[in-house]
Amino acid sequence: MTPNEVVWYANHKYGEMAYMVETDDAYLIFTTESQWRIYKKDKERFGTYCLYHMNHAEGSEQGFHVQCKMPNCSCLTYIAVMHDKCKSKQLPLKGDMREYNDFQNQWHLFRLGRDIESDIAAWDYMTKDVIECGN
């Protein structure tokens, strides 16, 4: 999954929760209560991506701190998008690959269903005239 697909599918599955702006340098993710950044060059520079979360604590400097690091940019996007939802509903978000893999498997099933639906519609369209002509 791409980071854009993660945001789109999470919004589709759970309701509008986030949007993302992709620049040349970074993915800027905006959720209900937070702002996030993932810099594209971090992987080259540090060997992993860093998910930066905007500071919200009273008395803290305006800026971002590192929330977590991992080599999978799409998984970090998932963590950012799900952060507010899990926090407000008291749901655990471990930020591990198991949660992301479950989400990704659901995405693949969703895509498979859409592909099957499209194939059926195309088949129905192509065979409609044949069936009608055969009568």
Secondary structure, DSSP 8 states (H G I E B T S, - for coil): --HHHHHHHHHHHH-S-EEEEE-SSEEEEEESS-EEEEETTHHHHHSSEEEEEE--STTS-SSEEEEEEES-HHHHHHHHHHHHHHHHTT------HHHHHHHHHHHHHHHHHHHHHHHHHHHHHHHHHHHHHH-
